[in-house]
């Protein structure tokens, strides 16, 4: 946190030195992991935690492209990120490597889901003591994904802002490394690797359009930063690109500010959406996300709960990828951006899909149909299934 | 015990023109120090440090919240998904 204006700190790099030290060939000679771009990440030495994270598939999704009405569509598929099936493994592994370099022996976070799972898993593999703070009323199913790693899970009674304040006080008093409090400048930089990989997988070019889900807005600002950094260090050519944001309508402070034409982000006191992983009412990087979108000619959309479910189903049925609710937000918002012409039909778009659908199964339970039940008889199969399906076709 | 707390204050429309920070410094035993501010007709957002005894700071924050100001530590979004 900046001591002058209390704004977020930003990692700074010597881009001239990095430009002299790396090339496409050098990067390509390294393992296909997020650490391939380590000169552009804020750690001093070689990474020792999360060494297998990243380099998730960039999937060309032609059937979904046709459904959405756009020429070329790519899915950056972080539903299969290692080890906890979300993009949070990128940010957490940078934060924990830096925590180790800075001498922290206890790491922590406050989270309702993906972040907690990732801190617990990566700390366990590194042998770091970890604490995960959660609101006391969080469903037990969500807590299990952290408890299994042997982390210390602490439930806190009280409103979210009171939990926020407690975490800041603990970080200050006990010297714990809270990944998204006192380690936040390092943590946030891990998101850039998603953008680096997208360009790498497109054979070193920046996609014309990228759609990014937004909670705090940090991922969008870092993907914007990653594209600009690759230009600065001479790895990609400077070509026009737009970054677009996606939020859930029940918690869309950044989207609403964009649509009002302002950069003042009005907090949402009580988020009401099934998209819990994006339900941040006071987004710390909202201002910066708005400027990143505006500066690149990008736009922003938001999706209702019903549209989110449809987005999840389309991604599964037309691209074979089962995403959590944030993925549904991204697909549904992309659909609106394409329909409105903000992403032209004859251009290329990358959708950033950030977490696996098994984490939020309740969002689609009862909405994907039911199995058809028959007796173990060929006659029944032919009458009940085959004949009906053939007639329907 | 003396301490400093760094906070983001968010003023809803109905409080935007009220001199709340002046009232805070006058009625509570805390030193207020504005570090950044953005005020429109619709909303006011201020980053503020409060110096004082821990108990006085607690009372000051409780009063702000009672008046309708949203108060967060500067490290907002501590809870993530």
Interface residues (C-beta under 8 A of the other chain):
Chain A: X1 X4 X5 X6 X7 X109 X110 X111 X112 X113 X114 X115 X133 X135 X160 X161 X163 X164 X165 X167 X168 X171 X178 X180 X181 X182 X184 X215 X216 X262 X264 X266 X267 X269 X276 X277 X278 X279 X280 X282 X283 X284 X326
Chain B: X6 X8 X10 X35 X36 X38 X40 X42 X43 X45 X47 X49 X70 X71 X72 X73 X74 X75 X76 X77 X78 X79 X80 X81
